């Protein structure tokens, strides 16, 4: 037998037993919280047409997509990101809807990462989208809801970092940067690579005023006091509106009682270019990446024919579970289990007993007695699994 068949490809893994039970419990907890805010379930396909995630839409780069073909020769991709799928779905089924639409969903996303560095190519995400509401109240609801989701999972030590995509774009417009320069600068600012930022701006002969502003963006992070510093750094209308938006969001989050979890970072720029306003990520101990990612994407639905603002987020469940394990947060998924071992002649009595136990909520496994195995071996099996054991013999 080929031993390679027993292993999964790099970047994916099996989940089973207690770990999977805990994952299902976590999904249930977060789903309950999303539903409590009025979000309705939706399911979209695991693969879509390539154009749903094209470069023009501003989602995952083509080289990071898992691509294949259908029998008509159309290029299909495994979804790397839920948001474009949600936008397509909203445009298809709610084209004429003028009231806000609230979606929540669960599923796996797939990213073909060449340098894994401990990351998985397939992860489970649970998220929510609020479509048709461009208000600052919608932004605050999303951030407050994600905080409630993390708290419902038992997480206590975490931080939600909030940024604004338009602050950076406003500076780029004012400085007269080309699209190519903006994209390169975005990557360096996001990585807090000050030297690369400075070199790039000098190469492009950007005015001193704007060079200083771009360099200081990497320092604009911290508590709410940083909003005043960000406002003082710029004079263009787009960036100033962005700061004002964050001030309003923060005031609403104070009303929610969530301000203790909030910080700001004007250098936090997503690789997803469809974000148009407020963006946010949640971080905690025990995992190197954000466990929640989200933001406002007011222009994305236009690509699919519906002009509507939107905001949303996803919780990366695999990373959240890693963080919870690191912080020793116990998510009990224990259920009462029993094993009923029966001899062939005692099947009817064993089945009757199994029915009673199952009706009372006990997970019950029926096992036909193997003549080659002693009763003690079944007792050892039950003890190993933490189950109780009942035996039904033909003469009992």
N, C-alpha and C positions, 0 to 999 in steps of 0.2 A: 504494500500500500504506500502511496506517495504521502510522506509525512507533511509536505507543504499544504496538503488539503485540510489539515487540522488547524491551520493558522489563518488569521484574518489578514488582509492587506494592510500595509502601513497606513496609520492615520484613522483606523476604525477599530472597534473592539466589541466583544460580547459583554452584555450586562445580564446578570441572572441572580437568582436567590434573594438574599436579604437586601443587597444593594439595589436591585430592581424594584423590590417592594417599597424601599424608601423613596426611590425616584417617583413611583406612582403616587405615594402619599404626598410628596412635595407638589406634584402636578395638581393634585386634588385641592390642596390648601390654597395655592395661588389662583387656580380656576375659580374657587369659591369667592375669593376676594374680588376678582375681575367682574364676576356676575353680580356681586353686591353693588357695583357702581353702574349697573344697567347695560353691560356689554353682552352682546349676543354671539353665540358660537358660529364660526364659519370654517369650512375646510376647503382648501384649494389643492390642485394636483401637485405631486412631487416634482414633476417636470413640466416645462412650458416651452413655447417657441423662443428661440434665441433672442429675437427682437425685444422681448419683454425685459431682458437684462442687458440691452445693448449699451455701447459706450455713450450714445447720445442721451440716454436716460440717466447716466451717471452712477451706475451701480458697480458691481464687481468687475474688475478687468477680465477681458476675454480669456487670457492665459490661465486664470484661476477657476474657470468653469469646467465642469464635466460635460462634454458635448458628445452627442450621438445623432443618428439620423433615423427618421421613420421610413416606412416603405415608399412614401412619395418623394423622398429626398429632402424633406424639410429638416433644418438643423434644430435639434431640441437640446435643452440643458436641464440638468438637475438644479432645482432652485438653490441659489447661494444666499438668498435674502428674501424675507417675506414681503417687505413693503411694496415692491413693484407688483407682486401678485395681488396684493390687497387693492392696490390702485386699479389694476385691470378689472378685477372682480366688481369693484364699486361702480366703475364706468359702465360695465356690461349690464348689471342688474338694477342699478339705481341712477340711471342717467338723468331721469326727470325729478328725482327726489330733491326737495329743497330744505328738508329738515336734517339735523345732524344724524349721522349714522355711526353706531358704535359696534365694532367688531372685536372679538377675541378669538384666539386660535392657538393650536398646538401642533407641532410637527418637527421634522428634521430638515436641516439645511446642509448643503454639501459644497465645500470649497476645496479646490485642487491646489493645495499649498505645496510648493516644492521644498521649502525649508520648514519642516514641521516645528522644531524646537519645543517638543512636548505638546503641541496643539493637535486636536483631532480634526480630521477632514469632514467628519459627520458629527453634528451636534444637535441636541434637541433644544428647541426654543419655544417659549410660550410668550405671547404678546398681545397687544391691544392697539387699535387704531380708532381715532375719532375723526371722522370725515365730514366736512361741511360746516365746520366751526373754526373761524379764524381768530377767535378772541383770545385775549390774554388769560381769561378764565379757563379756557380749554388747555392751554399750556400748563397752568398751575394744577388742573385736575390730573393731568397725566403724571406729573412729577409726584404729586401727593399720593396718587394711586400706586405708583411703583414702590414708594416708601412703605405703604401699607402692605403690599405684597411681600416685601422682604421681611417686614416685622412678623407677618403671619407665618413665615417659614421658621421663625425663631431667631432670626438674625438681629443683633443689637448694635454691633460695632460696624458701621458702614457710612460712607459719605457719597452724596450725589453732587457731582461736579457739573455746573451749568455753564454753557457758552452761548455764543451768538454768531451764526455763520455770516450774517450781513455786516457785522462789525469789520471783519477782515476784508470782505468784498468791497465795502465802502472805501476802505483805505487803498485797495488795489485800483479802484476806479479813479480816485483822486490823484493817485501817483501816475496814472496812465500806463499801467502794466499790460503787457500782452497776455493772452490767455495761456500761452506756454510758460511764460515767466511766473504767472500767478499759480499755476499747478505745481511748478518746481518749488516756489516759495512756500506754498501751503505745506508741502511735505516736510520741509526743513523747519518751519515754525512749529508744526505739530510735534516734531521730534525734539524740540527745544535745542536745535543745533544752531547756536548763535553765530558761530564762525562761518558756517555755510550760508546763512542768511546774509551776513555782512558781505561776503565775497560776491554773492549773486547780485546784490543791489549795486555794488561798485561796478561790476561788469556791465550792468544795464544803465549806468550813469543816472541813477535815481537821485532826485534832489535831496539835500541833506535833511530837510525837515521830515520827509517821508522815511528816509533811512533810519532816523532816530526812532520814529514811531513804530516801524516794523520790528526793530530790535527790542523795543520795550514791551511789545506784545507778549514776548516769551516770559516776561516778569509779571504780567497781569493775572495773577492767580491768588486766591485766598478767600477771606471772609467778605461780607457785603461791602466793607470799606473800599475794596478794590474797584467798585463801580464808579466812584468819584474820580479815581485816578484814570480809569479808562475814558471817562467823559472829557477830562482835561487834556487828554493826549490828542484828540482829533477835533476837526472843525467841519468835516463834510456831513451833510444831512443824513445820509444813509447810516453811517456809523453811530451818529448821535441818537437816531431813532432806535437803533439796536440796544444801546445802553438804557434808554428810557424804558424799553420793553422789559428788560431784565429787572429794572427797579420795580415795575408793576408786578411782575411775576413773584418777586421776592415778598412784596407786601401781601399778596394773596396767600403765599405759602406760610407767612406768619399767622394769618387767620386760621389756616389749616392746623397750625401748631407744629409745623414741620421744619422750621428754620434751623433747628439744631443739626440737621443732616445736610444742610446746603452750603456749598462753596462755589466759587466762580473761577473760570479759566478762559481767558480770551484767546489763548493760543491752542485751545482744544479744537482741532479741525478734523472733521470726519473724512475718511476716504470715499464715502458716498457723497457725490457732488449734488445730489438732488435736494439736500437740506437747504432751507431758505431762511431760517430764523433761529429760534431757540433750539439748542441741542443739549443733550445731557447724557451722562454716564454715571453708573454707580460702581463704587470700588469698596473692597473690604479686604481683610487680612487673609492670607493663605492661598491667594491665587494672583497671578501676575497680570491679568487682563481685566477689563471691565466685566462685571457680571450682568449689567443692564446697559443697553445702548438705545438711544432714541432721539427724536427731535421733530421739528416742523418741516413739512415738505409741501409748500403751497402750490408749486407748479407741476408736480409729478403727474397728477391726474389729467392735466391738459394733453399729455402725450397720448392718452387713451380716449380723448374726446370729451372729457367732463371737466369743466372749470370749477374746481372746488378746493378750498384750503384743507389741510389735514395735519395731524400730529399723531405720533405713536411711539411705541417702544417694544423691545423684546428682552425677555429674561433668558440668559444662556444657562439652562438648567444644569448642564454638566459642570460648568464652572462654579455655579452656586453650590452644588453638592460637594465639590472639592473644598470650597471655602468653609462650609459647615463642618465637614469632617476635620479640617485643620483646627477649627475653633472648638472642637469637641461639643458641637451642638447636636444633641441626641434627638433624632426624628424617629420616634417609635413607630414601627410598622408591624409590630407583633400581633399575630392573630392566634387564636387557640386552634391547635391542630391535633388530630388524632389518627392513629393507624388501627384499623380493624383487620386482624389476620383471621382468616376462616378456612376451615377444611371444606371440601367440596359439598359434603352432605349438609353443612350448616350455612349454606349461602343465604337461604331465605331469612334466617334469624339475623345474620350479619347485615343484610340489606335493610331490614326493618330498623335495626339500631342505627345504621348510617343515616337513614332518612330522618330519624328523630334528632340526631346530632346536627345535621345540616340545617334543619328547620330552625334550630336554636342558635345558628350562626357559627357553629364549629366546622372548620374545614376538615373533612373526613376522607381518608384514603382507604379503599378496600384492597387488600392483598390476598390472593389465593395462596394458601400454605404450600410451600415447595417441600416435597418429601426429603430432599437432600439437605434441607436447612433445619437446624434445631430451633426450638422456641426462643432460646437464649439469644440467638442471632437477631431475631426480630426485636427483642427487647433492647439490644445494643443499638440497632438502627434507630429506634424511637428515641432513645436517650441522646444519641448523636445529633438528631435533628431538633431535640427539645419538644417532642410530641409525647402524648400519652398513648398507651397501647391497651387494646382489649383483644382477647383471643376467643374464637368461637370454634370449638371442636365438635366433631360429629356426636360425641357421647355426652356432651354438656348441654 
